[in-house]
Amino acid sequence: MSLTNSVRHGRNGGLTIVLKLGTSSICDEVTQFPLLATLSSMVETIIKLQKMGHRVVLVTSGAVGVGLRRLDIPVKPSELAKKQAIAAVGQGRLMSLYDNLFGQFNQPIAQILLTKSDLAQRSRYLNARNTFEELFNMNVLPIVNENDTVSVAEIRFGDNDTLSAITAGIIHADYLFLLTDVDCLYTDNPRTNPSALPVKVVDDIGELKKEIVVTDPGSALGTGGMVTKLVAAELATAAGVTTIITRGSQPERVFEIIDCLQNESIKPPPLHTRFVAKHNPMLDRKWWILHGLYNAGSVVVDLGAKAALTQHKSSLFAAGIVRVDGHFNANQAIRIIYEQIKPDGTKESVILAKGLVNYSSVEINIIKGCKSSQFSDLLGYVDSPCIVDRENLARLI
């Protein structure tokens, strides 16, 4: 199937492409020196892509790795404050390195540092998109990294694979390339199992997770691994972005892979894994709710509410809520959960949806199980007849 019609935002028939370069492709694991050959090749690849009319975003790791080298610290510390301080040192040097390399081609660059809290408000999410759009219009290359110097566990993306998927969704990219230290995804770790087979095309990530063994926790310098790449692929494909895993030390592979996918070239492309984009990607607002917002808590619903949500696409009403977990305010994002009984008698939590609530956890605890006509007597006011409007629901089932 030709993917030519999938072009969504590129100008003059061009594509919008996100390239994610991991720490293992930027810094040597032992010496922590930057891998200049790989970085130079990546810069040349991006320049060529731009000359071909494509819009490119580079999502880069490496701030901590570069900071470790600058401070002559041999091992990445486990303490959050130390890692943030090291990232603060390394981020400036990393951008200086990119500026020098892209400066050889007179290509201006821009640094974009993101945290999940930047996407938690709709206005900030749209501002991020508008910034990318203006940078494209000015022919400036956006270079994205997580703002490690201020991120905390509750709000950080956790790794730049996830960040790259979020970025690809924000800008409605056509392709997300996760450039790593292996050629593709394998059925098992090829370094320990010589019988491991390459996985070339993935249509259903859920089924894939049942069939393969993923144990790679990432490199000594990085935070990712194949687990995080599967998560990133799931996020990106849900937003309609074709996602590809391939080797980062040979970024020129990108040209052959794109050519094969766009033109159905007879020549086989370099080894890679392609995750097929969903044909019916989520509406932008629903995708933002599901993937851009921090989960502040959850509500557990009964069987009737589950049926209304999943079969009839209904809003969530208080009458179907049996329990509230966590403390949250109105307009925060929560999970909607149904607890089903397994054959062995234990309970299994199934996440049905995620949505923006109209009431706080305290208020919902008061009105759960009640009809909306009772809200005025119980609360003294009525902000909305439902707990979550259907327009603010992103369903998972």
PASE-292554 format. One record per residue (C-alpha): residue in one letter; x, y, z. Coordinates in pm, whole numbers, padded with zeros to 5 digits, always signed. Each point is the difference from the previous one (the first is absolute). Layout:
BEGIN
aXYZ...
END
This chain:
BEGIN
m+00000+00000+00000s+00139+00337-00098l+00029+00251+00282t+00008+00304-00223n-00349+00106+00108s+00106-00004+00363v+00190+00329-00034r-00177+00235+00238h+00201+00315+00061g+00300+00012-00228r+00015+00276-00258n+00038-00066-00374g-00063-00369+00052g+00256-00022+00279l-00029-00206+00317t+00014+00095+00366i+00263-00222+00164v+00111-00038+00362l+00343-00154+00057k+00080-00120+00351l+00366-00058+00080g+00075-00189+00319t+00284+00053+00246s+00174-00318-00118s+00021+00154-00349i+00133+00332+00133c+00252-00097+00271d+00238-00292+00036e-00114-00209+00297v+00354-00049+00133t+00179+00330-00064q-00315+00221-00019f+00163+00186-00291p-00250+00121-00264l-00016-00224-00308l+00084+00273-00251a-00018-00228-00303t-00358-00100+00081l-00103+00356+00084s+00155+00137-00319s-00178-00264-00205m-00327+00087+00172v+00048+00369-00076e+00069-00072-00368t-00308-00223-00014i-00222+00272+00144i+00139+00263-00239k-00072-00229-00297l-00352-00072+00124q-00069+00372+00026k+00133+00063-00351m-00242-00269-00123g-00287+00209+00139h-00060-00194+00321r-00060+00160+00340v+00222-00154+00267v+00010+00000+00379l+00293-00150+00192v-00074-00144+00344t+00331-00048+00173s+00117-00169+00315g+00350+00045+00135a-00013+00294+00241v+00088-00218+00299g+00264-00191-00196v+00171+00319-00117g-00027+00146+00350l+00165-00307+00153r+00293+00041-00238r+00034+00372+00070l+00003-00058+00377d+00218-00311-00027i-00255-00214+00186p+00035-00368-00102v-00349-00131+00086k-00344+00158-00024p-00126+00060+00356s-00335-00125+00123e-00096+00314+00194l-00247+00220-00192a+00156+00333+00103k+00347-00112-00115k-00132-00120-00334q-00181+00329-00049a+00316+00196+00079i+00204-00213-00242a-00267+00048-00268a+00019+00377+00053v+00374-00013-00070g-00034-00230-00298q-00298+00161-00171g+00184+00318-00094r+00304-00190-00126l-00220-00238-00200m-00178+00287-00173s+00333+00171-00062l+00120-00317-00169y-00309-00013-00223d+00028+00372-00078n+00360-00047-00114l-00089-00298-00219f-00309+00156-00159g+00184+00332-00027q+00226-00159-00263f-00309-00001-00225n-00135+00339+00117q-00299-00182+00148p-00153+00182+00300i-00123-00215+00288a-00236+00057+00292q-00007-00172+00337i-00337-00118+00131l-00006-00141+00354l-00324-00171+00101t-00152-00155+00309k-00334-00176+00029s-00138+00299+00187d+00051+00204-00318l-00265-00216-00164a-00236-00030+00296q-00175+00325-00092r-00166+00020-00339s+00127+00354-00060r+00363-00101+00064y-00041-00305-00222l-00125+00220-00284n+00278+00252+00066a+00256-00279-00040r-00153-00096-00335n-00007+00362-00117t+00367+00039+00094f+00095-00301-00211e-00203+00138-00289e+00172+00338+00012l+00344-00160+00020f-00083-00203-00311n-00114+00317-00177m+00332+00167+00089n+00199-00302-00120v+00134-00059+00351l+00070-00353+00120p-00175-00074+00334i+00216-00210+00234v-00209-00147+00281n+00107-00139+00335e-00172-00057+00330n+00060+00276+00252d+00192-00230+00236t+00112+00287+00221v-00351+00060+00135s-00195-00321-00074v-00109-00216+00290a-00127-00356+00002e-00368+00096-00016i+00030+00219-00309r+00297-00129-00201f-00039-00199-00319g+00249-00251+00139d+00201-00043-00318n+00042+00172-00332d-00170-00281-00191t-00328+00106+00159l+00088+00365-00047s+00062-00056-00371a-00339-00171-00036i-00173+00290+00176t+00186+00244-00226a-00101-00195-00310g-00361+00014+00112i+00012+00374+00070i+00123+00085-00350h-00201-00270-00183a+00315-00161-00135d-00005-00257-00278y+00297-00198+00133l+00173-00051+00333f+00346-00160-00020l+00132-00148+00325l+00373-00022-00074t+00166-00240+00239d+00294-00243+00037v-00170-00295-00174d-00133-00049-00353c-00356-00076+00103l-00223-00165+00256y+00068-00372+00053t-00207-00281+00149d+00264-00022+00275n+00331+00164+00088p+00228-00087-00297r+00310+00056+00214t-00089-00294+00225n-00226-00204-00226p+00143-00068-00349s-00335-00148-00106a-00180+00332+00047l-00185+00108-00315p-00050+00355-00130v-00350+00148+00016k-00048+00197-00320v-00363+00121-00001v-00235+00044+00297d-00373+00057-00046d-00111-00082+00355i+00234+00101+00282g-00220-00170+00259e+00039-00336-00172l+00372+00059-00050k+00054+00044+00374k-00140-00350+00057e+00236-00159-00250i+00340+00153+00068v+00241+00020+00293v+00102+00355+00092t+00258+00024+00278d+00235+00274-00121p+00003+00271+00269g+00206+00245-00204s+00364+00100+00004a+00210+00112+00295l-00046+00362-00105g-00351-00006-00139t-00340-00058+00158g-00169-00183-00285g-00005-00347-00149m-00233-00201-00218v-00279+00023+00257t-00009+00380-00028k+00016-00023-00380l-00311-00218-00005v-00176+00255+00220a+00113+00279-00232a-00118-00192-00306e-00338-00055+00162l-00038+00371+00075a+00115+00114-00344t-00202-00249-00206a-00313+00095+00199a+00056+00353-00130g+00037-00126-00359v+00382+00010-00010t+00187-00285-00167t+00281-00098+00239i+00330-00160-00096i+00282-00151+00205t+00340-00016-00169r+00370+00042+00070g+00108+00347+00109s+00365-00033-00105q-00119-00005-00362p-00257+00281-00023e+00026-00001-00380r-00223-00309+00015v-00289+00242+00042f+00009+00088-00372e-00025-00360-00118i-00276-00084+00247i-00212+00302-00094d+00057-00064-00370c-00114-00359+00040l-00313+00095+00194q-00096+00292-00223n+00073-00156-00337e-00033-00373+00067s+00356-00044-00121i+00093-00350-00118k+00338+00036+00164p-00021-00131+00358p+00061+00272+00261p+00254-00030+00282l-00109-00215+00292h-00253+00182+00217t-00328-00044+00187r-00303+00192-00122f-00302+00058+00223v-00299+00070-00222a-00190+00319+00083k-00366-00030+00096h-00233+00067-00291n-00240+00182+00234p+00230+00205+00226m-00153+00161+00305l-00139+00346-00029d+00261+00248+00114r-00177+00097+00321k-00063-00364+00101w+00365-00087-00069w+00110+00293+00214i-00224-00114+00286l+00124-00358-00020h+00371+00059-00045g+00074+00361+00091l-00157+00025+00344y+00122-00127+00335n-00235-00250+00169a-00115+00164+00323g-00211-00292+00122s-00271-00244-00103v-00361-00102+00046v-00131-00357-00002v-00332-00054-00179d-00265-00274-00002l-00100-00226-00288g-00275+00232-00117a+00236+00296-00028k+00251-00218-00181a-00260-00096-00260a-00112+00363-00040l+00357+00118-00053t+00123-00274-00232q-00311-00097-00196h-00205+00320-00011k+00282+00260+00013s-00176+00169+00288s+00126+00258+00246l+00092-00122+00348f-00269+00060+00263a+00028-00016+00378a-00259-00279+00025g+00247-00248-00147i+00296+00085+00227v+00069-00238+00291r+00338+00128+00125v+00240+00294-00026d+00378-00051+00022g+00240+00288+00059h-00044+00371+00061f-00065+00226-00299n-00168+00325-00094a-00257+00082-00264n+00139+00018-00358q+00282-00244+00074a+00046-00324-00193i-00098-00330+00161r-00024-00365-00102i-00337-00174-00014i+00034-00359+00116y-00222-00309+00011e+00089-00282+00239q-00095-00337-00144i+00013-00333+00181k+00243-00254-00144p-00073-00377-00003d+00221-00048+00307g-00211+00249+00194t+00252+00287+00000k-00075+00346-00133e+00157+00140-00316s+00001+00373-00070v-00080+00095-00360i+00062+00360-00106l-00298+00102-00213a+00083+00363-00070k+00168+00317+00113g-00179+00330+00033l-00021+00348+00145v-00226+00009+00307n-00258+00267+00075y+00020-00057+00377s+00273-00056+00257s+00066-00332+00174v-00163+00135+00318e-00314+00098-00190i-00018-00328-00191n+00027-00194+00325i-00313+00181+00116i-00207-00047-00319k+00123-00343-00119g-00287-00241-00061c-00248+00289-00014k-00208+00153-00279s+00087+00346-00129s-00335+00128+00134q+00139-00057+00351f+00317+00209-00048s-00160+00324+00117d-00115-00151+00329l+00331-00181+00063l+00245+00269-00113g-00208+00315+00009y+00073+00066-00369v+00016-00171-00341d+00295+00068-00230s-00087-00275-00247p-00246-00292-00012c+00286-00241-00077i+00340-00074+00146v+00181-00013-00336d-00151+00131-00324r+00033-00230-00299e+00195+00275-00183n+00261-00022+00276l+00026-00381-00006a+00275-00193-00176r-00111-00362-00005l+00246-00287+00013i-00262-00275-00046
END
